Amino acid sequence: MEPSRRDMLRGAFGAVALAVLGEAARARAQDVTKAASDRTPEAIAQDEEFWAIVRSAFTLDPTITNLNNGGVSPSPRVVQDAMRRYLEQSNGATAHTMWRVLEPQVEDVRKRLAATFGCDPEELAITRNTSESLETVQFGLDLKPGDEVLTTNQDYPRMLAAWKQRERREGIVLKTISFPVPPPSPDDLVSRFEKAITAKTRVILFCHITNRTGQIFPVKKICQMARQKGIETIVDGAHAFAQFPFKRDDLDCDYYGTSLHKWLMAPHGTGFLYVRREKIKSLWPLMAAGPDLDGNIRKFEEIGTHPAANHNAIADALTFHEALKVERKAARLRYLRERWSRRLEALKGAKILTSSDPAQSCGLGMVSFAGVDHGKLANTLLEKHRILVTFIESEEYAGLRVTPSVYSTLAEVDAFCAAVEKELG
C-alpha cells in the first residue's frame, strides 16, 4: 500500500513528528515542509529551519561532529526502528517468519529500488555492499589470459585488488590511467580512457563519483564510447546513488553496483547490483547457483542464510529519501561543500582538489595543504576538536576528504573550518 502524505512526513522527519516534541512542534514541522514544496532546491539548501527538522530525524552522538558520511551514514530513526521490528519478527518463529513471511517482502523492495534507479526489477539484485556487487561482475566475466581490463589508479582499492587477483591467477592484464584532480573537463576523462584502449581491451571499470575527491565522471559518454568498440562497462556507484539525481538511462552502462548505507542511509550492509538484461545469463554469480537460475537476476543473491531485516528496511530508507527529495539533498550537500571549501582555500598552501562545477561534484570534497602531515591533522581534529574527517593519501596527492550529510549544520561546518585554521595558524 502506498504511504499517505502524512506517513511520508512521519517517515522523513520522524523525530519531529513524534508526540514527544508536542503538538506545536509537529505543526511547525508540517508548516516548514509544506512551505518547502513551492521553493527551489537551491533556496531550501539555505533554509536552516528545514534542515534542523531533518536533523531531528536522526539519533546522533552530540559529542562528535561527523564529516565522514561518505564512509557509512547513520540511518534515520525510522529506518532503525523498522530494522529492529523485522529482527524481532524474525526471532518469533525463525524458520517461518524469516523465510516465509519476511524474505518474500524483498520483492517489494526490489521493485521500489528499480523504480528509483530507473531499471526493470528483473535487472536488479539486492546485495550487501558495492564491493559484493562489483566483485560479482569482476569475477563473473569470462576473460582469457592476455585480455585487458582498463580502470583508473584512483578507483577503490578493493576493486583494484580484485582485478590484480585475476591478473595473478589467470593472466589477464590490468591497465590503469591517471587524471589530474580536478581534471580540466569531463571530456578530458573520456579522452584519457579512449587513448588507453587497445585491441585487447575487454572491460572498463570506473567510478560514477570517486571516493577520494568526489569527481563525477561523464558516465554515459564513456559507456557509449566503449560499447562502440565492443567493450563492456562496469560503473562503481558506491557514492552516487541517492546523493544526486540520475537514472539508469543517464548512464547507459552494462553493470552498476552501489551501497545503500551511504547516501540512501539504509541499514548498514545493503547494496544493489544492476545487470543489463541481456548480460545476466552469461555472467557467473559470485556464489554458486543452479542452471535453472542462469537467466534470473536472483542468482546473484544466492549467499546462504542472511537476515531479512536489513534488506526489508531499505523500503523505509526509500520513503525517507523520497520525502526529502534527491534534488534537495544534492543542493544542500553542494551548499555545504562550497561553504567549507571556499573558506579553507583562502589559507596559505591550500588547494581544493574537487571541481566546483556541479556537473563534476556534489557532497564529497577534498582539500590539500602544502607541507602538512594530513594524517596527523586528521587525528588532531578528532582527538582535540571531536571532528571526524578522512585522511586520504596516494602517490600523487594527499589531503582531507570532507563529507557532511543532510543532518549536518552550518555551525558544524564552520567549526571544522575554524579548527583547521587554528591548527594550521
C-alpha positions as CSV (number, residue, x, y, z in Angstrom):
1,M,0.0,0.0,0.0
2,E,1.4,3.4,-0.9
3,P,2.2,5.7,2.1
4,S,0.0,8.7,2.7
5,R,1.4,12.2,2.7
6,R,1.2,12.2,6.5
7,D,3.1,8.9,6.6
8,M,5.7,10.3,4.3
9,L,6.2,13.3,6.6
10,R,6.5,11.0,9.6
11,G,8.9,8.7,7.7
12,A,11.1,11.5,6.6
13,F,11.1,13.7,9.7
14,G,10.0,11.1,12.3
15,A,11.6,12.7,15.4
16,V,9.7,15.9,15.0
17,A,6.5,14.1,14.1
18,L,6.7,12.1,17.3
19,A,4.4,13.3,20.2
20,V,7.4,13.7,22.4
21,L,8.0,17.2,20.9
22,G,4.4,18.2,21.3
23,E,1.6,19.3,19.0
24,A,3.1,22.7,18.4
25,A,6.4,21.2,17.2
26,R,4.6,18.8,14.9
27,A,2.5,21.6,13.5
28,R,5.6,23.8,12.9
29,A,7.3,20.9,11.2
30,Q,4.4,20.4,8.8
31,D,4.4,24.2,8.1
32,V,8.0,24.2,7.2
33,T,7.9,21.1,5.0
34,K,4.7,22.3,3.3
35,A,6.3,25.7,2.5
36,A,9.3,23.9,1.0
37,S,7.2,22.4,-1.7
38,D,6.9,25.7,-3.5
39,R,10.6,26.6,-3.4
40,T,13.6,25.6,-5.4
41,P,16.1,23.1,-4.0
42,E,18.8,25.8,-4.1
43,A,16.6,28.0,-1.9
44,I,15.8,25.2,0.5
45,A,19.5,24.4,0.7
46,Q,20.0,27.6,2.7
47,D,16.9,27.1,5.0
48,E,18.4,26.1,8.3
49,E,15.0,25.6,9.9
50,F,14.1,23.0,7.3
51,W,17.4,21.1,7.8
52,A,17.0,21.3,11.6
53,I,13.8,19.3,11.2
54,V,15.7,16.8,9.0
55,R,18.4,16.5,11.7
56,S,15.9,15.7,14.3
57,A,15.0,12.5,12.5
58,F,18.5,11.1,13.4
59,T,19.9,9.6,16.6
60,L,23.3,11.4,16.6
61,D,26.1,11.4,19.1
62,P,26.2,15.1,20.2
63,T,29.8,14.8,21.3
64,I,31.3,14.4,17.8
65,T,30.9,16.2,14.5
66,N,30.7,13.5,11.8
67,L,32.1,14.8,8.5
68,N,32.8,11.3,7.2
69,N,29.4,10.3,6.0
70,G,31.0,9.1,2.8
71,G,32.3,6.0,4.6
72,V,29.0,4.9,6.1
73,S,26.0,7.1,7.0
74,P,23.8,6.8,10.1
75,S,20.3,5.7,9.3
76,P,17.4,7.9,10.4
77,R,15.4,6.7,13.4
78,V,12.5,5.4,11.3
79,V,14.9,3.0,9.4
80,Q,16.5,1.8,12.7
81,D,13.0,1.2,14.1
82,A,12.0,-0.8,11.1
83,M,15.1,-3.0,11.2
84,R,14.5,-3.7,14.9
85,R,10.9,-4.6,14.2
86,Y,11.9,-7.0,11.4
87,L,14.6,-8.6,13.7
88,E,12.1,-9.1,16.5
89,Q,9.6,-10.6,14.0
90,S,12.4,-12.9,12.6
91,N,13.0,-14.3,16.1
92,G,9.4,-15.1,16.8
93,A,9.3,-18.3,14.8
94,T,12.5,-18.1,12.9
95,A,12.3,-20.6,10.1
96,H,8.7,-19.5,9.4
97,T,9.0,-15.7,9.8
98,M,12.4,-15.4,8.2
99,W,11.8,-17.4,5.1
100,R,8.0,-17.5,4.6
101,V,6.9,-14.1,5.9
102,L,9.8,-11.6,5.6
103,E,12.0,-12.9,2.8
104,P,9.3,-12.6,0.2
105,Q,9.0,-8.9,1.0
106,V,12.3,-8.4,-0.7
107,E,10.4,-8.4,-4.0
108,D,8.6,-5.2,-3.0
109,V,12.0,-3.6,-2.1
110,R,13.4,-4.7,-5.4
111,K,10.5,-3.0,-7.3
112,R,10.9,0.2,-5.4
113,L,14.7,0.3,-5.8
114,A,14.4,-0.4,-9.5
115,A,11.8,2.4,-9.9
116,T,14.2,4.8,-8.2
117,F,17.2,3.7,-10.3
118,G,15.1,3.5,-13.5
119,C,15.5,-0.1,-14.5
120,D,13.4,-3.3,-14.7
121,P,13.2,-5.1,-11.4
122,E,14.4,-8.2,-13.2
123,E,17.7,-6.4,-13.7
124,L,18.4,-5.6,-10.1
125,A,19.9,-7.8,-7.4
126,I,20.0,-6.8,-3.8
127,T,23.4,-7.2,-2.3
128,R,25.3,-6.3,0.9
129,N,27.5,-3.5,-0.5
130,T,29.3,-2.1,-3.5
131,S,32.2,-4.5,-3.2
132,E,30.0,-7.6,-3.4
133,S,28.1,-6.1,-6.3
134,L,31.2,-5.2,-8.3
135,E,33.2,-8.3,-7.5
136,T,30.3,-10.4,-8.7
137,V,30.9,-8.8,-12.1
138,Q,34.7,-8.7,-11.9
139,F,34.9,-12.4,-11.1
140,G,31.9,-13.4,-13.1
141,L,33.0,-12.2,-16.5
142,D,34.7,-14.7,-18.8
143,L,38.2,-13.4,-19.6
144,K,41.2,-15.1,-21.2
145,P,44.9,-14.7,-20.5
146,G,46.1,-11.5,-22.2
147,D,42.6,-9.8,-22.1
148,E,43.0,-6.3,-20.8
149,V,40.9,-4.5,-18.2
150,L,41.1,-0.7,-18.0
151,T,40.4,1.4,-14.9
152,T,41.9,4.4,-13.1
153,N,44.6,4.4,-10.4
154,Q,42.1,6.3,-8.2
155,D,39.5,3.6,-8.2
156,Y,38.5,1.9,-4.9
157,P,41.4,-0.3,-3.6
158,R,39.2,-3.4,-3.2
159,M,38.2,-3.2,-6.8
160,L,41.8,-2.9,-7.9
161,A,42.7,-5.8,-5.7
162,A,40.0,-8.0,-7.4
163,W,41.5,-7.3,-10.8
164,K,45.0,-7.9,-9.6
165,Q,44.0,-11.3,-8.1
166,R,42.6,-12.3,-11.5
167,E,45.8,-10.9,-13.1
168,R,47.9,-13.2,-10.8
169,R,45.7,-16.2,-11.1
170,E,44.5,-16.1,-14.7
171,G,46.9,-13.9,-16.6
172,I,44.6,-11.1,-17.5
173,V,46.2,-7.7,-17.8
174,L,45.2,-4.7,-15.6
175,K,45.9,-1.3,-17.1
176,T,45.3,2.0,-15.2
177,I,45.1,5.6,-16.2
178,S,45.8,8.7,-14.1
179,F,44.0,12.0,-14.2
180,P,44.6,15.4,-12.5
181,V,42.4,16.5,-9.6
182,P,40.3,18.2,-10.5
183,P,40.5,17.4,-14.3
184,P,40.3,20.2,-16.8
185,S,36.9,19.0,-18.1
186,P,34.7,15.9,-18.3
187,D,35.7,15.4,-21.9
188,D,39.3,15.1,-20.7
189,L,38.3,12.0,-18.8
190,V,36.7,10.4,-21.8
191,S,39.8,11.1,-23.9
192,R,42.1,9.5,-21.3
193,F,40.1,6.3,-21.4
194,E,39.8,6.3,-25.2
195,K,43.6,6.8,-25.7
196,A,44.3,3.9,-23.4
197,I,42.1,1.4,-25.2
198,T,43.9,-1.3,-27.3
199,A,42.7,-4.2,-29.4
200,K,42.9,-6.4,-26.3
201,T,40.7,-4.2,-24.0
202,R,37.6,-6.1,-22.9
203,V,36.3,-4.3,-19.9
204,I,36.4,-0.7,-18.5
205,L,35.6,-0.2,-14.8
206,F,35.4,3.3,-13.4
207,C,33.7,5.3,-10.6
208,H,30.5,7.3,-11.1
209,I,31.9,9.6,-8.4
210,T,35.3,8.8,-6.9
211,N,35.6,8.1,-3.2
212,R,38.6,10.3,-2.8
213,T,38.0,13.8,-4.3
214,G,34.3,13.3,-5.3
215,Q,35.0,13.7,-9.0
216,I,31.8,12.8,-11.0
217,F,32.6,11.1,-14.3
218,P,30.8,11.6,-17.7
219,V,29.4,8.1,-17.4
220,K,27.2,8.0,-20.5
221,K,29.9,9.3,-22.8
222,I,32.4,6.7,-21.6
223,C,29.9,3.8,-21.8
224,Q,28.7,4.7,-25.2
225,M,32.3,5.2,-26.5
226,A,33.2,1.7,-25.0
227,R,30.2,0.0,-26.5
228,Q,31.0,1.2,-30.0
229,K,34.3,-0.6,-29.6
230,G,32.7,-3.8,-28.2
231,I,33.9,-3.2,-24.6
232,E,31.8,-3.9,-21.5
233,T,31.4,-1.2,-18.8
234,I,31.2,-1.6,-15.1
235,V,30.4,1.5,-13.1
236,D,31.3,1.8,-9.4
237,G,28.3,3.8,-8.0
238,A,29.2,3.5,-4.3
239,H,28.9,7.2,-3.6
240,A,26.4,8.2,-6.3
241,F,23.1,6.6,-5.7
242,A,20.8,8.8,-3.6
243,Q,23.4,11.6,-3.4
244,F,22.3,13.4,-6.6
245,P,19.6,12.8,-9.2
246,F,20.1,10.4,-12.1
247,K,18.5,7.4,-13.7
248,R,19.8,4.3,-15.4
249,D,19.2,5.8,-18.8
250,D,21.5,8.7,-17.9
251,L,24.3,6.1,-17.6
252,D,23.9,3.5,-20.4
253,C,26.3,1.1,-18.6
254,D,26.3,-2.7,-18.6
255,Y,26.8,-3.2,-14.9
256,Y,26.3,-0.9,-11.9
257,G,27.0,-1.5,-8.2
258,T,26.3,0.6,-5.2
259,S,26.0,0.7,-1.4
260,L,22.7,1.8,0.2
261,H,24.2,2.5,3.6
262,K,25.9,5.6,2.3
263,W,23.6,8.3,0.8
264,L,20.3,6.4,0.9
265,M,21.0,5.9,4.6
266,A,19.6,2.3,4.5
267,P,20.7,-0.3,7.1
268,H,24.4,-1.0,7.1
269,G,25.3,-3.9,4.9
270,T,22.9,-3.2,2.0
271,G,23.5,-2.5,-1.7
272,F,22.4,-3.5,-5.2
273,L,23.8,-4.7,-8.4
274,Y,22.3,-3.7,-11.8
275,V,23.0,-6.1,-14.7
276,R,21.7,-5.2,-18.2
277,R,19.1,-7.8,-19.0
278,E,21.0,-9.4,-21.9
279,K,24.1,-9.8,-19.8
280,I,22.5,-11.7,-16.9
281,K,22.8,-15.2,-18.5
282,S,26.5,-15.0,-19.4
283,L,27.6,-13.5,-16.0
284,W,28.6,-16.1,-13.4
285,P,27.4,-15.5,-9.8
286,L,30.0,-15.0,-7.1
287,M,28.5,-17.9,-5.2
288,A,27.1,-20.9,-6.9
289,A,23.6,-21.1,-8.3
290,G,21.9,-23.9,-10.3
291,P,21.4,-23.7,-14.0
292,D,17.7,-23.1,-13.5
293,L,18.7,-19.6,-12.4
294,D,21.0,-18.8,-15.3
295,G,18.9,-16.0,-16.7
296,N,17.5,-14.9,-13.3
297,I,18.8,-11.8,-11.5
298,R,18.3,-13.6,-8.2
299,K,21.2,-15.9,-8.9
300,F,23.4,-13.1,-7.6
301,E,21.6,-13.2,-4.3
302,E,22.4,-16.9,-3.6
303,I,24.6,-16.2,-0.5
304,G,23.0,-18.7,2.0
305,T,21.2,-17.7,5.2
306,H,21.1,-14.0,5.7
307,P,18.9,-11.5,7.7
308,A,15.8,-10.3,6.1
309,A,15.7,-7.2,8.4
310,N,18.5,-5.4,6.6
311,H,17.1,-5.6,3.1
312,N,13.4,-5.1,4.1
313,A,14.2,-1.9,6.0
314,I,15.6,-0.5,2.7
315,A,11.9,0.3,2.0
316,D,11.8,2.7,4.9
317,A,15.0,4.4,3.8
318,L,13.5,4.9,0.4
319,T,10.4,6.5,1.9
320,F,12.7,8.9,3.8
321,H,14.7,9.7,0.6
322,E,11.6,10.2,-1.5
323,A,10.0,12.6,1.1
324,L,13.2,14.6,1.4
325,K,13.7,14.5,-2.5
326,V,17.1,13.9,-4.0
327,E,17.2,17.3,-5.7
328,R,17.1,19.0,-2.3
329,K,19.7,16.6,-0.9
330,A,22.1,17.4,-3.7
331,A,21.6,21.1,-3.4
332,R,22.2,21.0,0.3
333,L,25.3,18.9,0.0
334,R,26.7,21.2,-2.6
335,Y,25.9,24.2,-0.5
336,L,27.8,22.8,2.5
337,R,30.8,21.7,0.4
338,E,31.1,25.1,-1.2
339,R,30.9,26.8,2.3
340,W,33.8,24.9,3.8
341,S,35.9,24.7,0.6
342,R,35.6,28.5,-0.2
343,R,36.7,29.3,3.3
344,L,39.6,26.9,3.5
345,E,41.0,27.7,0.1
346,A,42.0,31.1,1.4
347,L,44.5,29.5,3.7
348,K,48.2,29.6,2.7
349,G,49.2,26.5,0.7
350,A,45.6,25.2,0.4
351,K,44.3,23.6,-2.7
352,I,40.8,22.3,-3.3
353,L,41.1,19.0,-5.2
354,T,37.4,18.9,-6.1
355,S,35.8,20.8,-9.0
356,S,33.2,23.4,-8.2
357,D,31.4,22.6,-11.4
358,P,28.0,21.0,-10.4
359,A,28.3,18.5,-13.2
360,Q,31.6,17.2,-11.7
361,S,30.9,17.3,-8.0
362,C,28.3,17.1,-5.2
363,G,28.8,16.5,-1.5
364,L,32.3,14.9,-1.4
365,G,35.2,17.3,-1.3
366,M,38.9,17.2,-0.7
367,V,41.4,19.8,0.4
368,S,45.2,19.6,0.5
369,F,47.6,21.8,2.4
370,A,51.2,22.1,1.2
371,G,53.8,20.9,3.7
372,V,51.2,19.5,6.1
373,D,51.0,16.0,7.6
374,H,47.4,15.3,6.8
375,G,47.2,12.1,8.8
376,K,48.4,14.0,11.9
377,L,46.0,16.8,11.2
378,A,43.0,14.4,10.9
379,N,44.0,12.8,14.2
380,T,44.3,16.2,15.9
381,L,40.8,17.3,14.6
382,L,39.3,14.1,16.1
383,E,41.2,14.0,19.4
384,K,41.3,17.7,20.2
385,H,38.2,19.0,18.4
386,R,36.0,15.9,18.2
387,I,35.6,16.4,14.4
388,L,35.8,13.3,12.1
389,V,37.1,13.7,8.6
390,T,39.0,11.2,6.4
391,F,42.7,11.3,5.6
392,I,43.5,10.3,2.0
393,E,47.0,9.7,0.7
394,S,48.2,8.5,-2.7
395,E,51.4,8.7,-4.7
396,E,50.0,11.8,-6.5
397,Y,48.4,13.8,-3.7
398,A,47.2,13.8,0.0
399,G,44.6,15.7,1.9
400,L,41.4,15.6,3.9
401,R,38.2,14.3,2.5
402,V,35.2,16.1,4.0
403,T,31.7,14.6,3.6
404,P,28.8,16.3,5.5
405,S,25.3,14.9,5.3
406,V,21.8,16.2,5.2
407,Y,21.8,16.4,9.0
408,S,25.0,18.5,9.2
409,T,24.6,22.1,10.3
410,L,26.4,25.3,9.3
411,A,27.7,25.5,12.8
412,E,29.4,22.1,12.4
413,V,30.9,23.0,9.0
414,D,32.1,26.4,10.4
415,A,33.6,24.7,13.5
416,F,35.6,22.4,11.2
417,C,37.0,25.3,9.3
418,A,37.8,27.2,12.5
419,A,39.6,24.1,13.9
420,V,41.7,23.7,10.7
421,E,42.5,27.4,10.7
422,K,43.6,27.2,14.4
423,E,45.8,24.1,13.9
424,L,47.5,25.5,10.7
425,G,47.7,29.0,12.0
